[in-house]
């Protein structure tokens, strides 16, 4: 190797070593304060910007346009606090025009909500908890899906997102219900907790914040051991209203802004 080439080789090696040393120095400068305080960035739990709205929802329930709340209270199911509401169409006219037609002994619809109220609160076995309290027999299971427009997407007004819910008949000797259940989150929803988990991971990567969720259980009274097919359209219409109202509530004073659409994540998770 010629002297000039050797000199160039050493100079290049020295520059690379200096770059590595600078990177290490920068890393140490950021790590030392964390080491001294024992507060590492990856140990910090992402925040929930909609925490106030979620806690208010747990305490006061959800106000649905065109519906009247007969009673609302906070109940404990499976160690978690739920908002339990009895709702009916607000007026006789709205009942006649509503897609949800209540003709079974004038029984109200039950709307159960379990909002996420702290960062480490995760979807778990909420549907099993409700089954344990209701003590019903569940059959006629199927999945229902509906599509809603993405809110606040003026640049792409035709953007939509889909929500999938579990739909089944729950019956006891005293009452039969058409039941619809799912976890609702901004621009998405699914009954399987794993689907929320992956959407939440994407939210944390993009915004360093948790994706808020609300467990929803709608129980529509039908005839004793009746066919839930007769209530399918009504259940889907009410579910769309609940999802839309939930998202409007969560977007109030949201410091993060409009959530991204998470339906682009393709998963093969089964509903059951």
Secondary structure, DSSP 8 states (H G I E B T S, - for coil): --HHHHHHHHHHHHHHHHHHHHHHHHHHHHHHHHHHHT--GGGS--B-TTHHHHHHHHHH----TTEEEEEEEEEEETTEEEEEEEEEESSHHHHHHSSS---STT--EEEEEEE--STT----SHHHHHHHHHT-EEEEEEEEEEEEE-TT-GGGTT-EEEEEEEEEEEE-SS-EEEEEEEEEETTEEESSHHHHHHHHHHHHHHHSB----EEEEEEEEESTT--GGGGHHHHHHHHHHHHHHHHHHHHTT-SS-S----TTS-------
